[in-house]
């Protein structure tokens, strides 16, 4: 992951404000450029995209009112006037979960930043979840931030021991190095039924032993401190959430399989459940 272009998608909510602020903060830490995108829901499927720098005379004139509205909102309640000069502005119309990913591919963003919202189970059934839609479609890493997010200082990286999963660690290391954050890898072993307690606590599985060796090699190669792999036992989501709370992690990094149908988060994959249950921001790495 090379943070050269960060795309912050906002809907003018509290979570959207946080996404813009976090993206701007990352801009200064990683020397990246930032584009702030506002997607307005519309029944029309035709894409309406404009940027403050202009994508053509017709496009610029067509979307100028939406861009002016976005700029006024940023000036009024999100960024200092001097900071607004550091970002580019863009608008699009359509389904947010689709248009955000489409725009990211168009501009070849290196990281998407979105706000995290808490939805009830019924609301997710009826309306879907934009965060889940983006995570399932995005070809780029996506950072989902909650309102009132603290500074990014510590990453908790969830690993499953697979080869594809090691890409999660590699990209997490790149992100941590560029933003100046610490990193803690973790894996969770499922507890076999009726296993003696002394074995549960003292004997890691062969998978975890191998993962520890590979993890240390990656950290060393990336020039990061070689902290021990945290090995926990039990239900995966519960143990990772507990670890994030206990270590006061600011960002949980997880691998996220692209594709698949929308649905209730609790019925989905471990990554989808973590995206909703995590007490901190979540950085999804597409698998």
Secondary structure as UniProt FT lines:
FT   STRAND          5..10
FT   HELIX           14..30
FT   STRAND          33..40
FT   STRAND          50..51
FT   TURN            52..53
FT   HELIX           57..77
FT   HELIX           81..84
FT   TURN            85..86
FT   STRAND          87..93
FT   HELIX           96..107
FT   STRAND          111..115
FT   HELIX           121..127
FT   HELIX           130..137
FT   STRAND          141..145
FT   TURN            147..148
FT   STRAND          154..158
FT   HELIX           163..179
FT   STRAND          182..189
FT   TURN            193..194
FT   HELIX           197..202
FT   HELIX           206..221
FT   TURN            222..223
FT   STRAND          230..233
FT   HELIX           236..247
FT   STRAND          251..256
FT   HELIX           265..267
FT   HELIX           270..277
FT   STRAND          281..286
//
